Amino acid sequence: MKAIVNHEYGAPDDLKLQEIDKPGVGEDSVLVRVRAASVNPYDWHVLRGLPYFVRLTEGLRRPKHPIRGVDVAGLVEAVGEKVTAFQPGDEVFGGRSGAFAEYVCGVERNFTTKPAGLSFEQAAAIPMAGCTALQALREAGRLELGQSVLINGAAGGVGTFAVQIAKAMGGRVTGVCSTPNIELVKSIGADEVIDYTVDDFTRGNRQYDLILQLAGNQSLSGLRCALRRHGTLVLVGGGNDGNLLGPLATPVRAFILSRFVSQRLLPFLAKLRTKDMDYLTELVVAGKVTPVIGRTYSLSEVPEAIRYVQTGHSHGKTVITV
């Protein structure tokens, strides 16, 4: 099979499309023929091995898993004898390392059933970005009906899910994005849109119950000014403070400060969970969430796709068709 491979930490140009052996099927394995995958910031963090804490789980000197990609959608090719949830021919999506390939092998908990009305490309856009948005709003942010929520980075992969999920949860949503993406953010349900090239929400008079910080370089003090006295700030992304902690440097400072202030200031990392992908599927089927796809690339164009996501200015999800 063909796969995008890198055996050393480095730049997107170090990724190579190679012919490698197709994964074997164990007794509890599910082999999926990949139809689509999607790119996340996680992919280029692991590709570079930066910030350095990434290497604690991905390999100290070189990547443990040479095939990049996590989000995947496709057709079940074969299953092991202990697998009961799926059978060959089933359409599935989920999260499993090695998604940038013609085949990926995982276990039952890595996948869930793809809705019939959803394309493989749309399904592949869901796992990491959808779970991040859902968990940040529901578990970390504890968003309640009628609360105001500001989503900074509303046009991005996580942001487009967050706007729609927040509306489905009954929130009053303000999205922050650049000028070209204003209509997109309005179209997916934002009650108000702030153009960050014109207005700085941290310098205004508005305050919010919940701020989801997905992008941008606003200071922690500025973000707190836009937050109500007992509001919650969930720090998912944005900013970069070097190679040691990278984008986690500000969340770490927020965690320490939160012990001394009335506001909840929370660093956040999502987990890929089947139950959350199932819940997102329910929202999609109900018409409350629609994956937004910005650009699509072929498998051989994965390096270019990762470079695009790395700019921090991609809109919607960047998808790989296989």
BAPA-477277 format. One record per residue (C-alpha): x, y, z. Coordinates in steps of 0.001 Angstrom, whole numbers, plus 500000, padded with zeros to 6 digits. Each point is the difference from the previous one (the first is absolute). Layout:
N
- X,Y,Z $
...
//
This chain:
322
- 500000,500000,500000 $
- 500998,503659,499609 $
- 500544,502088,503127 $
- 501494,503323,501095 $
- 503054,499114,502079 $
- 502643,501780,502063 $
- 502622,498233,502105 $
- 501607,503142,501469 $
- 498612,503196,501506 $
- 500116,502823,497481 $
- 498125,502184,497530 $
- 497111,499120,497656 $
- 502516,499585,497176 $
- 501385,496973,501874 $
- 496714,498138,499523 $
- 500143,497385,497245 $
- 497318,498059,498165 $
- 501228,496407,500160 $
- 498822,496489,499224 $
- 499893,497986,503232 $
- 498369,496793,501225 $
- 496267,500057,500723 $
- 499261,499521,503727 $
- 499201,496500,501165 $
- 496671,499211,501665 $
- 500142,498663,503562 $
- 497162,498300,501842 $
- 498709,503324,501418 $
- 500948,502190,497019 $
- 497967,502028,497524 $
- 501703,500651,496651 $
- 498619,503075,498212 $
- 500558,500971,496386 $
- 500477,503756,500303 $
- 497814,502240,497860 $
- 500780,503291,501748 $
- 502089,501429,502830 $
- 500426,503471,501436 $
- 502864,502146,501258 $
- 500299,501404,503526 $
- 502587,502254,501688 $
- 500888,496867,501967 $
- 501389,498491,496793 $
- 502607,502687,499467 $
- 500908,500101,503697 $
- 500786,496268,499809 $
- 501699,500398,496629 $
- 502422,502556,501436 $
- 500211,498475,503471 $
- 499320,503479,501390 $
- 499375,501163,502621 $
- 502391,497497,501533 $
- 497489,498549,502478 $
- 498312,498377,496958 $
- 502949,497594,499839 $
- 499193,498571,503418 $
- 497124,498072,498429 $
- 500935,499959,496313 $
- 503649,498928,500290 $
- 503018,501777,501480 $
- 502377,499801,497014 $
- 497689,499061,497128 $
- 496268,499359,499513 $
- 498699,496705,501355 $
- 497402,499900,497223 $
- 501430,500887,496578 $
- 496629,500575,498299 $
- 498380,503358,500746 $
- 496328,500884,500337 $
- 497276,499174,502535 $
- 496544,500909,498643 $
- 498679,497408,497563 $
- 496886,498800,498168 $
- 499592,497009,497748 $
- 498692,496493,499391 $
- 500626,497026,502256 $
- 502163,497595,497980 $
- 500365,497185,502551 $
- 499436,499278,503704 $
- 501495,497630,502540 $
- 498043,497117,501468 $
- 499357,501834,503284 $
- 498524,503103,498309 $
- 496213,500248,500352 $
- 499168,503652,499261 $
- 501059,500069,496342 $
- 500146,497822,496931 $
- 501610,500379,496557 $
- 498290,502658,497915 $
- 498925,502195,502940 $
- 500613,503730,499598 $
- 501826,501356,503043 $
- 501966,502969,501275 $
- 502170,500628,503018 $
- 503485,500709,501290 $
- 503028,497773,499599 $
- 503700,500742,499434 $
- 501054,499307,496423 $
- 497021,501599,498212 $
- 502029,501435,497100 $
- 500062,496661,498203 $
- 497871,497746,497826 $
- 499256,497739,502977 $
- 499951,500468,503758 $
- 499548,497368,502679 $
- 498521,500557,503463 $
- 497639,498484,502541 $
- 496249,500423,500399 $
- 500239,502980,502338 $
- 501952,501987,497368 $
- 497005,500147,497640 $
- 496291,500682,499845 $
- 497372,499646,497272 $
- 499887,502725,497373 $
- 496527,501477,499375 $
- 498690,499105,496534 $
- 499414,503625,499039 $
- 503524,501124,500856 $
- 502848,499875,497492 $
- 503272,498316,500921 $
- 501676,503410,499847 $
- 497507,501510,502445 $
- 500293,497019,502335 $
- 503801,500187,500001 $
- 499739,503640,501104 $
- 498205,499102,503230 $
- 502143,497996,502456 $
- 502732,502196,501470 $
- 498498,503429,499291 $
- 496469,498959,500935 $
- 501027,498304,503255 $
- 502172,502991,500927 $
- 497163,502472,499480 $
- 497452,497837,501820 $
- 502148,499247,503025 $
- 501270,503577,500285 $
- 496462,501378,500062 $
- 498179,497298,501954 $
- 502556,498669,502474 $
- 502586,502730,500469 $
- 497784,503003,499249 $
- 496805,498590,501542 $
- 497975,502077,497559 $
- 496379,500417,501092 $
- 496850,501065,498196 $
- 499959,503754,499371 $
- 503629,500655,500910 $
- 502184,502168,497808 $
- 503006,498348,498394 $
- 502755,501577,497929 $
- 501896,497698,497631 $
- 503337,501444,498951 $
- 501000,498216,496807 $
- 496426,499326,498918 $
- 500816,499302,496343 $
- 502570,497274,500637 $
- 499611,496251,500192 $
- 499064,499905,503699 $
- 498318,503399,499861 $
- 497416,499092,497364 $
- 498955,497030,502119 $
- 500024,502095,503193 $
- 497666,502654,498582 $
- 497432,497388,498973 $
- 500266,497897,503161 $
- 499711,503090,502218 $
- 496824,501005,498158 $
- 498634,496457,500366 $
- 500644,500283,503754 $
- 498012,503229,500159 $
- 502866,502452,500262 $
- 500088,503556,498655 $
- 503007,499819,497709 $
- 502482,502668,498966 $
- 502592,498863,497482 $
- 503347,501684,499415 $
- 501602,499664,496565 $
- 501616,501972,497161 $
- 498113,502021,497386 $
- 499782,497295,497276 $
- 498380,497539,502413 $
- 497250,502199,501461 $
- 497246,498630,497768 $
- 501106,496416,500656 $
- 499791,500448,503766 $
- 496602,501674,499706 $
- 498741,497191,497755 $
- 500736,497313,502603 $
- 497988,501751,502686 $
- 502038,502659,501794 $
- 497774,502686,501505 $
- 502761,502578,499650 $
- 503341,500085,498184 $
- 503031,502099,500947 $
- 502590,500722,497326 $
- 503305,499871,501878 $
- 501710,502077,497296 $
- 497689,502877,500949 $
- 499012,499486,503644 $
- 501820,498583,503028 $
- 497447,498215,502183 $
- 502315,500253,503027 $
- 499755,503829,499867 $
- 496224,500274,499713 $
- 497261,500324,502586 $
- 498474,496567,499407 $
- 500636,497166,502429 $
- 499161,496324,499527 $
- 499091,497032,502159 $
- 502348,497776,498020 $
- 502921,500672,497676 $
- 501387,497234,497830 $
- 503517,501002,498983 $
- 500832,498022,496851 $
- 502254,502493,498220 $
- 501628,503388,500406 $
- 502701,501513,502179 $
- 497918,501935,502504 $
- 501564,500413,503419 $
- 498597,498145,502970 $
- 499167,503315,501673 $
- 498165,501149,496869 $
- 497964,496818,499810 $
- 499058,500355,503662 $
- 498730,503546,499338 $
- 497524,498548,497484 $
- 498843,497393,502515 $
- 497341,500460,502654 $
- 501013,499864,503642 $
- 499046,496344,500361 $
- 500437,499117,496346 $
- 502083,497229,498460 $
- 502926,500229,497595 $
- 500870,496764,498189 $
- 503408,500113,498328 $
- 500171,497530,497120 $
- 502476,501689,497656 $
- 501481,503284,498916 $
- 503404,501502,500500 $
- 503379,498289,500073 $
- 502530,500419,502769 $
- 502979,498068,498704 $
- 501023,496400,499537 $
- 499696,498734,503577 $
- 496300,500490,500759 $
- 498917,501794,496819 $
- 496271,500816,500044 $
- 499655,498512,503506 $
- 502071,502732,501650 $
- 497062,502419,500362 $
- 497607,497266,501238 $
- 502524,499022,502659 $
- 500191,503620,501211 $
- 496188,500159,499937 $
- 499717,496863,502107 $
- 502264,501493,502667 $
- 498205,503366,499974 $
- 496555,498384,500217 $
- 500726,499006,503593 $
- 500002,503667,501008 $
- 497110,501504,497997 $
- 496228,499502,499785 $
- 500106,499063,496315 $
- 500600,496445,498801 $
- 503093,499977,497754 $
- 500413,496552,498522 $
- 502666,498397,497816 $
- 498361,497359,497850 $
- 500962,496912,498010 $
- 497332,497892,498326 $
- 499693,496224,499873 $
- 498673,498005,497071 $
- 497037,498078,501432 $
- 497555,497810,498110 $
- 497068,501180,502119 $
- 500722,503595,499027 $
- 500293,499110,496307 $
- 496628,498245,500343 $
- 498504,503131,501584 $
- 501420,502163,497215 $
- 498474,497577,497490 $
- 496598,500581,501647 $
- 500439,503765,499621 $
- 500944,499566,496349 $
- 497009,497740,499276 $
- 497714,502506,501765 $
- 501305,502766,497743 $
- 501495,501977,502882 $
- 503625,499564,498922 $
- 501466,499851,496500 $
- 503757,499457,499536 $
- 501530,502938,498144 $
- 502656,499026,497461 $
- 502382,502709,498867 $
- 502520,498364,497669 $
- 500548,496471,498738 $
- 503269,498375,498950 $
- 501011,496623,498611 $
- 502111,497537,501988 $
- 503150,501042,498142 $
- 499300,503644,500963 $
- 500020,499405,503778 $
- 503219,502066,500477 $
- 498311,502985,498343 $
- 496849,499486,502073 $
- 501989,499959,503256 $
- 501866,503172,498978 $
- 496639,501671,499396 $
- 498620,499022,503418 $
- 503275,501056,501619 $
- 499437,503596,498849 $
- 497181,500276,502532 $
- 497735,501629,497408 $
- 498141,496985,498630 $
- 496215,500139,500087 $
- 497855,496983,500745 $
- 501648,496602,499836 $
- 502756,499088,497561 $
- 499224,496589,498553 $
- 502052,497338,498233 $
- 498211,497857,497400 $
- 501361,496500,499466 $
//
